[in-house]
Amino acid sequence: MAIARLDRLTYWYPNQQQAALQDVTLTLDGGLTLVAGPSGGGKSTMLRVLNGLVPHFHGGRIAGSAEVAWMNILHVPTRRLARTVGFVFQDPELQTVYDVVDREVAFGLENIAMPRTEMATRVEEALAQSGVAHLSTRRVQTLSGGERQRVALASALAMRPRIVVLDEPTSQLDPDGAALVLAAALAVARDGRAVVISEHRLERLLQAAGALVVMEGGRASTPAPGSWSPPSPAAPPARAIAPGPEAWSLSGVTAGFGEHVVLGGVDLAGRAGEVIALSGPNGGGKTTMLRIIAGGLEPMSGRVERRPGRIAYLPQNPTALLHRPTVRAEVDFTLARSGESEHSDTILGALGLLDVAGRYPRDLACGERQRAALAAILPGRPALVLLDEPTRGMDSASRDALVRIIAALRDAGAAVVIATHDLPLREAIADRVVEVAGGRIAETVSRAAIA
């Protein structure tokens, strides 16, 4: 039975001449539907039609029609659609209301005046389904990006909506977390409800999906899941030079928040021209380690040393970096401060951003916004590059472009540290992979001879 119908739907964001959705005609049934396609192809916009954010929140112009659970999205307010459509956004840190996990999961239930006894049962059940029951009393600000993503999923599941929409739900998750999200989605689908997932990490989802929608250039196609596959990664660039002297080090570093210790007694160092990938479970300490190396967080004990030079740091929430009126202005600001003569078109072209260079960066799709943040920090020959989940929201072509940029920075002598769950990224560019789990570290892979 159809749960949603889009008929010749075309949509333009405010002040945009190019339509974000072009003549989209779709029927979405119960079960699991996977939405795939390149960054900026229209995936997130199409998903936001399902809960009325397009057009009610974003504005703009719309033509055609869309019905969700027999409700016309043009006429039904989003507050009504929200009871039927549970939505987990690409940026879970931007949809948090309360400071404590269990209160956050209960927020939607409070808004529909659910009795407290039933509310407690729903919250407990949703936290367990999302694999974050052990975090119920934690403060949200102490969670990793992947943990926040699963808390956002629990908030949606607690409402028991007829449709669950997940926009890049596994982009920051370790393999166990990704498996939990998929298991929760399949359980919802088996319950007779509909699940719509937009993703770039497709291996498991293509096998489980009952239907596939591919969005490209704002247009939709519906190939069979078994007949379609994403592009393969490009071959990584060869190393031009051997790594140089030590560029940074942690000696006996212990770090955390208040009484919560995240890293304990860590000893680790990186060299100029070396790429280190941090792997490990969500909440294991990868982001904390990057912040310690960058100087954004003081250790509780131990010593941090780094050589002089500019630090390029990409946080888990790249939107926090973007404050200027255009993408090009973000790049020009960095180049002006670095004193380099490099033209902004170089990095914008490398990351496929020339077409959106004049746009306000916070209005971009998640993958485009991620690339805009990278473009804002990477030019100007930084000495130390620290990237936290840099391929979040990126398609294969964008990842390949980032690999080429990281390789060029490496060969120019930059020390690079990347926290990532993206296996193709690690395999393409990492000299060493360091497992960070339970506040401890262990080197698991050595991919290059470090002279």
KAMO-V529301 format. One record per residue. N is the residue number from 1. RES is the residue in one letter. PHI is phi as a letter, one per 20 degrees, with the letter a starting at -180 (none if undefined). NEAR is the number of other ideal C-beta (glycine too) atoms within 8 Angstrom. D_LAST is the distance of its C-alpha to the last C-alpha in Angstrom with 2 decimals. Layout:
BEGIN
n=N res=RES phi=PHI near=NEAR d_last=D_LAST
n=N res=RES phi=PHI near=NEAR d_last=D_LAST
END
This chain:
BEGIN
n=1 res=M phi=none near=4 d_last=62.39
n=2 res=A phi=f near=7 d_last=60.95
n=3 res=I phi=d near=11 d_last=59.50
n=4 res=A phi=b near=14 d_last=58.73
n=5 res=R phi=c near=10 d_last=59.93
n=6 res=L phi=d near=13 d_last=58.76
n=7 res=D phi=c near=8 d_last=61.11
n=8 res=R phi=l near=9 d_last=60.17
n=9 res=L phi=e near=15 d_last=58.28
n=10 res=T phi=c near=12 d_last=56.95
n=11 res=Y phi=b near=15 d_last=55.44
n=12 res=W phi=d near=12 d_last=54.44
n=13 res=Y phi=f near=11 d_last=52.66
n=14 res=P phi=g near=7 d_last=54.51
n=15 res=N phi=m near=3 d_last=54.37
n=16 res=Q phi=d near=9 d_last=52.48
n=17 res=Q phi=e near=3 d_last=53.96
n=18 res=Q phi=e near=6 d_last=51.68
n=19 res=A phi=f near=9 d_last=52.65
n=20 res=A phi=f near=10 d_last=50.00
n=21 res=L phi=c near=12 d_last=52.03
n=22 res=Q phi=c near=9 d_last=54.06
n=23 res=D phi=l near=8 d_last=57.01
n=24 res=V phi=e near=15 d_last=55.39
n=25 res=T phi=c near=8 d_last=57.66
n=26 res=L phi=b near=10 d_last=56.42
n=27 res=T phi=c near=7 d_last=57.89
n=28 res=L phi=d near=12 d_last=55.78
n=29 res=D phi=e near=11 d_last=57.06
n=30 res=G phi=f near=8 d_last=56.36
n=31 res=G phi=n near=9 d_last=53.28
n=32 res=L phi=e near=13 d_last=49.68
n=33 res=T phi=d near=15 d_last=49.08
n=34 res=L phi=e near=15 d_last=45.57
n=35 res=V phi=d near=15 d_last=45.10
n=36 res=A phi=c near=14 d_last=42.16
n=37 res=G phi=p near=10 d_last=41.23
n=38 res=P phi=f near=7 d_last=39.04
n=39 res=S phi=g near=13 d_last=38.46
n=40 res=G phi=m near=9 d_last=41.56
n=41 res=G phi=e near=10 d_last=43.65
n=42 res=G phi=o near=17 d_last=46.23
n=43 res=K phi=f near=13 d_last=45.20
n=44 res=S phi=f near=11 d_last=45.47
n=45 res=T phi=f near=14 d_last=48.66
n=46 res=M phi=f near=15 d_last=50.29
n=47 res=L phi=f near=14 d_last=49.48
n=48 res=R phi=f near=11 d_last=50.98
n=49 res=V phi=f near=15 d_last=54.18
n=50 res=L phi=f near=14 d_last=54.61
n=51 res=N phi=d near=13 d_last=55.06
n=52 res=G phi=n near=13 d_last=56.81
n=53 res=L phi=f near=10 d_last=54.19
n=54 res=V phi=d near=12 d_last=54.55
n=55 res=P phi=d near=10 d_last=56.93
n=56 res=H phi=f near=9 d_last=58.42
n=57 res=F phi=e near=9 d_last=55.49
n=58 res=H phi=f near=10 d_last=53.62
n=59 res=G phi=m near=6 d_last=56.81
n=60 res=G phi=n near=11 d_last=56.89
n=61 res=R phi=d near=6 d_last=59.07
n=62 res=I phi=b near=11 d_last=59.53
n=63 res=A phi=c near=7 d_last=61.61
n=64 res=G phi=n near=11 d_last=62.44
n=65 res=S phi=b near=10 d_last=62.66
n=66 res=A phi=b near=13 d_last=60.65
n=67 res=E phi=c near=10 d_last=61.95
n=68 res=V phi=c near=15 d_last=60.11
n=69 res=A phi=l near=10 d_last=62.07
n=70 res=W phi=m near=4 d_last=65.19
n=71 res=M phi=d near=11 d_last=64.62
n=72 res=N phi=f near=8 d_last=64.52
n=73 res=I phi=f near=13 d_last=61.44
n=74 res=L phi=f near=8 d_last=63.25
n=75 res=H phi=d near=5 d_last=66.08
n=76 res=V phi=e near=9 d_last=64.64
n=77 res=P phi=f near=7 d_last=62.91
n=78 res=T phi=f near=10 d_last=59.34
n=79 res=R phi=f near=6 d_last=60.54
n=80 res=R phi=f near=9 d_last=62.43
n=81 res=L phi=f near=14 d_last=59.66
n=82 res=A phi=f near=10 d_last=57.27
n=83 res=R phi=f near=8 d_last=59.36
n=84 res=T phi=d near=11 d_last=58.85
n=85 res=V phi=d near=14 d_last=55.30
n=86 res=G phi=e near=10 d_last=52.46
n=87 res=F phi=c near=12 d_last=49.51
n=88 res=V phi=d near=14 d_last=45.88
n=89 res=F phi=e near=9 d_last=44.23
n=90 res=Q phi=f near=9 d_last=40.70
n=91 res=D phi=d near=9 d_last=40.44
n=92 res=P phi=f near=12 d_last=41.62
n=93 res=E phi=f near=9 d_last=41.01
n=94 res=L phi=e near=8 d_last=43.74
n=95 res=Q phi=d near=8 d_last=46.41
n=96 res=T phi=e near=11 d_last=46.43
n=97 res=V phi=d near=5 d_last=49.72
n=98 res=Y phi=e near=9 d_last=49.77
n=99 res=D phi=e near=7 d_last=47.28
n=100 res=V phi=d near=10 d_last=47.51
n=101 res=V phi=g near=15 d_last=46.55
n=102 res=D phi=f near=10 d_last=49.87
n=103 res=R phi=f near=9 d_last=51.87
n=104 res=E phi=f near=14 d_last=49.76
n=105 res=V phi=f near=13 d_last=50.44
n=106 res=A phi=e near=13 d_last=54.13
n=107 res=F phi=g near=11 d_last=54.47
n=108 res=G phi=f near=10 d_last=55.84
n=109 res=L phi=f near=12 d_last=58.18
n=110 res=E phi=f near=9 d_last=59.55
n=111 res=N phi=f near=6 d_last=60.39
n=112 res=I phi=d near=8 d_last=62.61
n=113 res=A phi=l near=4 d_last=64.26
n=114 res=M phi=f near=9 d_last=63.29
n=115 res=P phi=g near=5 d_last=64.84
n=116 res=R phi=f near=6 d_last=62.47
n=117 res=T phi=f near=6 d_last=62.73
n=118 res=E phi=f near=8 d_last=61.78
n=119 res=M phi=f near=12 d_last=59.08
n=120 res=A phi=f near=8 d_last=57.41
n=121 res=T phi=f near=8 d_last=57.47
n=122 res=R phi=f near=13 d_last=55.99
n=123 res=V phi=f near=15 d_last=53.15
n=124 res=E phi=f near=10 d_last=52.28
n=125 res=E phi=f near=10 d_last=52.38
n=126 res=A phi=f near=13 d_last=50.22
n=127 res=L phi=f near=15 d_last=47.55
n=128 res=A phi=f near=8 d_last=47.42
n=129 res=Q phi=g near=10 d_last=47.28
n=130 res=S phi=e near=14 d_last=44.28
n=131 res=G phi=m near=9 d_last=42.46
n=132 res=V phi=c near=12 d_last=42.63
n=133 res=A phi=g near=8 d_last=45.59
n=134 res=H phi=f near=4 d_last=43.45
n=135 res=L phi=d near=11 d_last=42.91
n=136 res=S phi=g near=11 d_last=46.64
n=137 res=T phi=d near=6 d_last=46.99
n=138 res=R phi=f near=9 d_last=43.66
n=139 res=R phi=f near=8 d_last=43.68
n=140 res=V phi=g near=13 d_last=42.45
n=141 res=Q phi=f near=6 d_last=40.33
n=142 res=T phi=e near=7 d_last=38.14
n=143 res=L phi=e near=13 d_last=37.35
n=144 res=S phi=f near=12 d_last=34.27
n=145 res=G phi=f near=15 d_last=34.88
n=146 res=G phi=f near=13 d_last=35.08
n=147 res=E phi=f near=12 d_last=37.53
n=148 res=R phi=f near=13 d_last=39.64
n=149 res=Q phi=f near=17 d_last=39.74
n=150 res=R phi=f near=16 d_last=41.25
n=151 res=V phi=f near=18 d_last=43.68
n=152 res=A phi=f near=13 d_last=44.84
n=153 res=L phi=f near=14 d_last=45.42
n=154 res=A phi=f near=15 d_last=47.45
n=155 res=S phi=f near=14 d_last=49.53
n=156 res=A phi=f near=13 d_last=50.41
n=157 res=L phi=f near=15 d_last=51.19
n=158 res=A phi=f near=14 d_last=53.43
n=159 res=M phi=f near=11 d_last=55.83
n=160 res=R phi=l near=5 d_last=56.23
n=161 res=P phi=f near=11 d_last=56.46
n=162 res=R phi=f near=8 d_last=57.72
n=163 res=I phi=c near=16 d_last=54.68
n=164 res=V phi=d near=15 d_last=51.13
n=165 res=V phi=d near=14 d_last=48.91
n=166 res=L phi=c near=14 d_last=45.15
n=167 res=D phi=d near=13 d_last=43.05
n=168 res=E phi=l near=12 d_last=39.35
n=169 res=P phi=f near=13 d_last=39.77
n=170 res=T phi=d near=12 d_last=36.47
n=171 res=S phi=f near=14 d_last=34.19
n=172 res=Q phi=c near=12 d_last=32.78
n=173 res=L phi=d near=14 d_last=33.39
n=174 res=D phi=f near=10 d_last=31.31
n=175 res=P phi=g near=7 d_last=32.45
n=176 res=D phi=f near=8 d_last=35.05
n=177 res=G phi=f near=15 d_last=36.43
n=178 res=A phi=f near=13 d_last=36.66
n=179 res=A phi=f near=9 d_last=38.50
n=180 res=L phi=f near=11 d_last=40.91
n=181 res=V phi=f near=16 d_last=41.69
n=182 res=L phi=f near=12 d_last=42.42
n=183 res=A phi=f near=8 d_last=44.57
n=184 res=A phi=f near=12 d_last=46.51
n=185 res=A phi=f near=14 d_last=47.06
n=186 res=L phi=f near=11 d_last=48.33
n=187 res=A phi=f near=9 d_last=50.62
n=188 res=V phi=f near=11 d_last=52.15
n=189 res=A phi=f near=13 d_last=52.66
n=190 res=R phi=f near=6 d_last=54.32
n=191 res=D phi=f near=6 d_last=56.61
n=192 res=G phi=n near=4 d_last=58.08
n=193 res=R phi=e near=11 d_last=56.39
n=194 res=A phi=d near=14 d_last=54.15
n=195 res=V phi=c near=15 d_last=50.42
n=196 res=V phi=c near=13 d_last=48.75
n=197 res=I phi=c near=14 d_last=44.94
n=198 res=S phi=e near=12 d_last=42.87
n=199 res=E phi=b near=13 d_last=39.26
n=200 res=H phi=d near=13 d_last=36.17
n=201 res=R phi=e near=8 d_last=34.78
n=202 res=L phi=d near=10 d_last=37.33
n=203 res=E phi=g near=6 d_last=36.40
n=204 res=R phi=f near=9 d_last=38.75
n=205 res=L phi=f near=13 d_last=41.24
n=206 res=L phi=f near=13 d_last=42.10
n=207 res=Q phi=f near=7 d_last=43.09
n=208 res=A phi=e near=8 d_last=45.25
n=209 res=A phi=f near=12 d_last=46.86
n=210 res=G phi=e near=8 d_last=50.47
n=211 res=A phi=b near=12 d_last=50.31
n=212 res=L phi=c near=14 d_last=47.81
n=213 res=V phi=d near=14 d_last=48.23
n=214 res=V phi=d near=12 d_last=45.87
n=215 res=M phi=d near=13 d_last=46.09
n=216 res=E phi=b near=10 d_last=45.08
n=217 res=G phi=m near=6 d_last=46.50
n=218 res=G phi=n near=13 d_last=48.90
n=219 res=R phi=d near=10 d_last=50.47
n=220 res=A phi=d near=11 d_last=50.56
n=221 res=S phi=c near=7 d_last=50.50
n=222 res=T phi=c near=8 d_last=50.93
n=223 res=P phi=f near=8 d_last=49.34
n=224 res=A phi=f near=6 d_last=49.38
n=225 res=P phi=g near=12 d_last=46.25
n=226 res=G phi=f near=5 d_last=45.62
n=227 res=S phi=d near=5 d_last=45.89
n=228 res=W phi=c near=10 d_last=43.31
n=229 res=S phi=b near=3 d_last=39.53
n=230 res=P phi=f near=8 d_last=37.13
n=231 res=P phi=f near=6 d_last=34.91
n=232 res=S phi=f near=5 d_last=31.69
n=233 res=P phi=f near=9 d_last=28.32
n=234 res=A phi=f near=6 d_last=27.01
n=235 res=A phi=f near=3 d_last=23.92
n=236 res=P phi=f near=9 d_last=20.83
n=237 res=P phi=f near=7 d_last=19.37
n=238 res=A phi=f near=4 d_last=16.41
n=239 res=R phi=f near=9 d_last=13.24
n=240 res=A phi=e near=4 d_last=13.81
n=241 res=I phi=c near=8 d_last=10.70
n=242 res=A phi=f near=8 d_last=6.97
n=243 res=P phi=g near=11 d_last=6.99
n=244 res=G phi=d near=9 d_last=8.23
n=245 res=P phi=f near=6 d_last=9.77
n=246 res=E phi=f near=9 d_last=11.54
n=247 res=A phi=d near=13 d_last=14.46
n=248 res=W phi=b near=13 d_last=16.60
n=249 res=S phi=b near=11 d_last=17.30
n=250 res=L phi=d near=16 d_last=20.17
n=251 res=S phi=c near=9 d_last=21.40
n=252 res=G phi=l near=10 d_last=24.31
n=253 res=V phi=e near=15 d_last=25.52
n=254 res=T phi=d near=13 d_last=28.79
n=255 res=A phi=b near=15 d_last=30.40
n=256 res=G phi=r near=11 d_last=33.36
n=257 res=F phi=c near=6 d_last=36.79
n=258 res=G phi=m near=4 d_last=39.72
n=259 res=E phi=e near=4 d_last=39.82
n=260 res=H phi=e near=7 d_last=37.67
n=261 res=V phi=e near=10 d_last=34.18
n=262 res=V phi=d near=9 d_last=31.53
n=263 res=L phi=c near=16 d_last=28.31
n=264 res=G phi=c near=7 d_last=28.46
n=265 res=G phi=m near=8 d_last=26.14
n=266 res=V phi=e near=14 d_last=22.87
n=267 res=D phi=d near=8 d_last=19.58
n=268 res=L phi=b near=9 d_last=16.73
n=269 res=A phi=b near=8 d_last=14.23
n=270 res=G phi=c near=12 d_last=12.51
n=271 res=R phi=d near=12 d_last=10.35
n=272 res=A phi=f near=13 d_last=11.76
n=273 res=G phi=m near=12 d_last=11.42
n=274 res=E phi=c near=14 d_last=10.79
n=275 res=V phi=d near=12 d_last=13.81
n=276 res=I phi=d near=13 d_last=14.97
n=277 res=A phi=d near=15 d_last=18.29
n=278 res=L phi=e near=14 d_last=20.75
n=279 res=S phi=d near=12 d_last=23.10
n=280 res=G phi=p near=10 d_last=26.11
n=281 res=P phi=f near=8 d_last=29.88
n=282 res=N phi=g near=12 d_last=31.93
n=283 res=G phi=n near=8 d_last=32.51
n=284 res=G phi=f near=11 d_last=29.48
n=285 res=G phi=p near=14 d_last=28.07
n=286 res=K phi=f near=13 d_last=25.73
n=287 res=T phi=f near=11 d_last=27.88
n=288 res=T phi=f near=12 d_last=28.36
n=289 res=M phi=f near=17 d_last=24.65
n=290 res=L phi=f near=14 d_last=24.32
n=291 res=R phi=f near=9 d_last=27.35
n=292 res=I phi=f near=15 d_last=26.02
n=293 res=I phi=f near=13 d_last=22.75
n=294 res=A phi=f near=11 d_last=25.03
n=295 res=G phi=n near=8 d_last=27.46
n=296 res=G phi=e near=6 d_last=30.31
n=297 res=L phi=b near=9 d_last=30.92
n=298 res=E phi=e near=4 d_last=31.07
n=299 res=P phi=f near=13 d_last=29.82
n=300 res=M phi=f near=8 d_last=32.52
n=301 res=S phi=b near=6 d_last=30.38
n=302 res=G phi=n near=13 d_last=26.90
n=303 res=R phi=c near=9 d_last=24.81
n=304 res=V phi=d near=13 d_last=23.07
n=305 res=E phi=c near=6 d_last=21.02
n=306 res=R phi=b near=10 d_last=19.82
n=307 res=R phi=f near=10 d_last=19.20
n=308 res=P phi=f near=3 d_last=22.24
n=309 res=G phi=p near=7 d_last=22.92
n=310 res=R phi=f near=9 d_last=24.84
n=311 res=I phi=d near=12 d_last=24.27
n=312 res=A phi=d near=10 d_last=25.26
n=313 res=Y phi=c near=9 d_last=26.56
n=314 res=L phi=d near=12 d_last=28.34
n=315 res=P phi=f near=8 d_last=30.52
n=316 res=Q phi=f near=11 d_last=32.02
n=317 res=N phi=d near=9 d_last=35.24
n=318 res=P phi=f near=14 d_last=34.41
n=319 res=T phi=g near=10 d_last=38.07
n=320 res=A phi=f near=6 d_last=37.68
n=321 res=L phi=e near=11 d_last=35.78
n=322 res=L phi=d near=13 d_last=38.45
n=323 res=H phi=c near=4 d_last=41.42
n=324 res=R phi=e near=8 d_last=42.23
n=325 res=P phi=f near=4 d_last=44.93
n=326 res=T phi=c near=11 d_last=42.78
n=327 res=V phi=f near=16 d_last=39.31
n=328 res=R phi=f near=10 d_last=39.03
n=329 res=A phi=f near=9 d_last=40.08
n=330 res=E phi=f near=16 d_last=37.20
n=331 res=V phi=f near=14 d_last=34.69
n=332 res=D phi=f near=9 d_last=36.61
n=333 res=F phi=f near=10 d_last=36.60
n=334 res=T phi=f near=12 d_last=32.81
n=335 res=L phi=f near=12 d_last=32.53
n=336 res=A phi=f near=7 d_last=35.26
n=337 res=R phi=f near=7 d_last=33.59
n=338 res=S phi=e near=11 d_last=30.19
n=339 res=G phi=m near=5 d_last=31.99
n=340 res=E phi=e near=8 d_last=30.36
n=341 res=S phi=e near=3 d_last=32.56
n=342 res=E phi=g near=9 d_last=31.25
n=343 res=H phi=e near=5 d_last=34.23
n=344 res=S phi=f near=12 d_last=34.68
n=345 res=D phi=f near=7 d_last=35.44
n=346 res=T phi=f near=9 d_last=31.83
n=347 res=I phi=f near=13 d_last=30.55
n=348 res=L phi=f near=14 d_last=33.97
n=349 res=G phi=f near=9 d_last=33.99
n=350 res=A phi=f near=9 d_last=30.48
n=351 res=L phi=e near=14 d_last=31.58
n=352 res=G phi=m near=10 d_last=35.05
n=353 res=L phi=d near=13 d_last=36.94
n=354 res=L phi=f near=8 d_last=39.00
n=355 res=D phi=f near=5 d_last=42.10
n=356 res=V phi=d near=11 d_last=41.99
n=357 res=A phi=f near=11 d_last=40.79
n=358 res=G phi=e near=6 d_last=44.29
n=359 res=R phi=e near=9 d_last=44.66
n=360 res=Y phi=f near=7 d_last=44.61
n=361 res=P phi=f near=14 d_last=41.24
n=362 res=R phi=f near=7 d_last=42.76
n=363 res=D phi=e near=6 d_last=45.16
n=364 res=L phi=f near=13 d_last=42.50
n=365 res=A phi=f near=11 d_last=41.76
n=366 res=C phi=g near=14 d_last=39.00
n=367 res=G phi=f near=14 d_last=36.40
n=368 res=E phi=f near=12 d_last=37.38
n=369 res=R phi=f near=15 d_last=37.32
n=370 res=Q phi=f near=14 d_last=33.79
n=371 res=R phi=f near=14 d_last=32.71
n=372 res=A phi=f near=17 d_last=34.77
n=373 res=A phi=f near=14 d_last=32.96
n=374 res=L phi=f near=15 d_last=29.56
n=375 res=A phi=f near=15 d_last=31.07
n=376 res=A phi=f near=14 d_last=32.27
n=377 res=I phi=d near=11 d_last=28.95
n=378 res=L phi=e near=12 d_last=26.23
n=379 res=P phi=f near=13 d_last=27.48
n=380 res=G phi=n near=12 d_last=27.02
n=381 res=R phi=l near=10 d_last=23.22
n=382 res=P phi=f near=14 d_last=22.57
n=383 res=A phi=e near=13 d_last=19.63
n=384 res=L phi=c near=18 d_last=19.54
n=385 res=V phi=d near=13 d_last=20.85
n=386 res=L phi=c near=14 d_last=22.38
n=387 res=L phi=c near=12 d_last=24.32
n=388 res=D phi=d near=12 d_last=26.74
n=389 res=E phi=l near=13 d_last=27.92
n=390 res=P phi=f near=13 d_last=27.57
n=391 res=T phi=e near=13 d_last=29.09
n=392 res=R phi=g near=14 d_last=32.23
n=393 res=G phi=m near=13 d_last=35.19
n=394 res=M phi=e near=13 d_last=33.16
n=395 res=D phi=e near=12 d_last=33.99
n=396 res=S phi=f near=11 d_last=31.65
n=397 res=A phi=f near=9 d_last=31.90
n=398 res=S phi=f near=14 d_last=31.05
n=399 res=R phi=f near=15 d_last=27.97
n=400 res=D phi=g near=10 d_last=26.82
n=401 res=A phi=f near=11 d_last=27.46
n=402 res=L phi=f near=14 d_last=25.45
n=403 res=V phi=g near=14 d_last=22.42
n=404 res=R phi=f near=10 d_last=22.68
n=405 res=I phi=f near=13 d_last=23.02
n=406 res=I phi=f near=13 d_last=20.03
n=407 res=A phi=f near=12 d_last=17.89
n=408 res=A phi=f near=9 d_last=19.38
n=409 res=L phi=f near=13 d_last=18.74
n=410 res=R phi=g near=13 d_last=15.05
n=411 res=D phi=f near=10 d_last=14.83
n=412 res=A phi=e near=7 d_last=16.94
n=413 res=G phi=o near=8 d_last=14.47
n=414 res=A phi=f near=13 d_last=16.22
n=415 res=A phi=e near=13 d_last=14.91
n=416 res=V phi=c near=15 d_last=16.81
n=417 res=V phi=c near=16 d_last=18.34
n=418 res=I phi=c near=16 d_last=20.95
n=419 res=A phi=e near=13 d_last=23.58
n=420 res=T phi=b near=13 d_last=25.06
n=421 res=H phi=d near=11 d_last=27.09
n=422 res=D phi=e near=9 d_last=26.63
n=423 res=L phi=f near=6 d_last=25.01
n=424 res=P phi=f near=9 d_last=24.85
n=425 res=L phi=f near=16 d_last=23.04
n=426 res=R phi=g near=14 d_last=20.37
n=427 res=E phi=f near=8 d_last=20.01
n=428 res=A phi=f near=10 d_last=19.89
n=429 res=I phi=c near=12 d_last=17.29
n=430 res=A phi=f near=14 d_last=15.43
n=431 res=D phi=f near=10 d_last=11.72
n=432 res=R phi=c near=14 d_last=12.97
n=433 res=V phi=d near=13 d_last=16.66
n=434 res=V phi=d near=13 d_last=18.10
n=435 res=E phi=f near=10 d_last=21.68
n=436 res=V phi=d near=14 d_last=24.00
n=437 res=A phi=b near=10 d_last=27.36
n=438 res=G phi=l near=5 d_last=30.08
n=439 res=G phi=n near=10 d_last=28.21
n=440 res=R phi=d near=8 d_last=25.39
n=441 res=I phi=c near=8 d_last=21.87
n=442 res=A phi=b near=7 d_last=19.96
n=443 res=E phi=f near=9 d_last=16.78
n=444 res=T phi=d near=7 d_last=18.33
n=445 res=V phi=b near=8 d_last=16.01
n=446 res=S phi=c near=7 d_last=12.37
n=447 res=R phi=d near=8 d_last=12.53
n=448 res=A phi=b near=8 d_last=9.13
n=449 res=A phi=f near=4 d_last=6.00
n=450 res=I phi=e near=10 d_last=3.79
n=451 res=A phi=f near=4 d_last=0.00
END
